Amino acid sequence: MTKPITVGVLALQGGVVEHLNLLRKAATHVLTSQPQPSADNGIDFAFIEVRTAPQLAQCDALIIPGGESTTMAIVARRLGLLDPLRDFVKVQHKPVWGTCAGLVMLAEQASATKQGGQELVGGLDVRVLRNRYGTQMQSFVAGLDLGFLKEAKNGEAAAAPFRAVFIRAPVVEEIIADGRQDGGEGKGKAPVEVLGVYGGEGGTGGGEGKGDIVAVRQGNVFGTSFHPELTDDVRIHVWWLRQVVDAARHGRLVLNGA
Ligand SMILES: NC(=O)CC[C@H](N)C(=O)O
């Protein structure tokens, strides 16, 4: 029996249980599409809630859920988790996915923060704009055409628009350093890839926010403005878990198409 790949969900606040449920569902898709498990090539997953640095240290990958990023940062600071999180993302380069408030946490910069600003984990060379679409009352669902899902081996549903739930969602308002093209500090880093745009072709919605960047990846760090865990659409979780498996096998992230 090989050691399971341990995926944590940061459980300080927000949509923790929802992510755990969808991860478990996604795992069955990933496992059934693997070659027959055997003593040495079989994989297994363990999904855990993360509230402490020792729990984080057990993880091969991490999800930072939606919720409220200011609160999450304050609690993480009090629990001594901010620096271990930064190390996990930026030094160990383990796969990390932030949804909504999690995307805010993973940005290097955020605007429209509470007075005095807020602490961030960072990892994505972007500036996010918080609460782009207004208050909770202005929450909405939009169909997104997510090209990267076409790579998922999920049958005929793979290319269907993803019903994305936006709740006080942030968007990426600027890519602040473009990895490899950056002669300075960003040298050697992966570029920031735009993986999803609101109101784009093949999707629904638009108006003022048309063209907003709502999904990005930079190397090991992935962020979405919306909440896949509040739907029963497992495709993004499956897509991400497959990368987690690759990273655990190869000791690094092997990016699709790279
Ligand atoms: N649904 C959410 O995660 C909202 C995020 C919230 N606006 C924040 O900045 O933290």
The ligand as an SDF file (V2000), in Angstrom:
LIG
                    3D

 10  9  0  0  0  0  0  0  0  0999 V2000
  -17.3230   34.3890   -1.6500 N   0  0  0  0  0  0  0  0  0  0  0  0
  -16.1530   34.8420   -1.2830 C   0  0  0  0  0  0  0  0  0  0  0  0
  -15.2130   34.0780   -1.0380 O   0  0  0  0  0  0  0  0  0  0  0  0
  -16.0360   36.3170   -1.1280 C   0  0  0  0  0  0  0  0  0  0  0  0
  -14.6540   36.8390   -0.9840 C   0  0  0  0  0  0  0  0  0  0  0  0
  -14.6350   38.1590   -0.2490 C   0  0  0  0  0  0  0  0  0  0  0  0
  -15.1720   39.2190   -1.0240 N   0  0  0  0  0  0  0  0  0  0  0  0
  -13.1960   38.4540    0.1630 C   0  0  0  0  0  0  0  0  0  0  0  0
  -12.5740   39.3320   -0.3210 O   0  0  0  0  0  0  0  0  0  0  0  0
  -12.7030   37.7560    0.9570 O   0  0  0  0  0  0  0  0  0  0  0  0
  1  2  1  0
  2  3  2  0
  2  4  1  0
  4  5  1  0
  5  6  1  0
  6  7  1  0
  6  8  1  0
  8  9  2  0
  8 10  1  0
M  END
$$$$
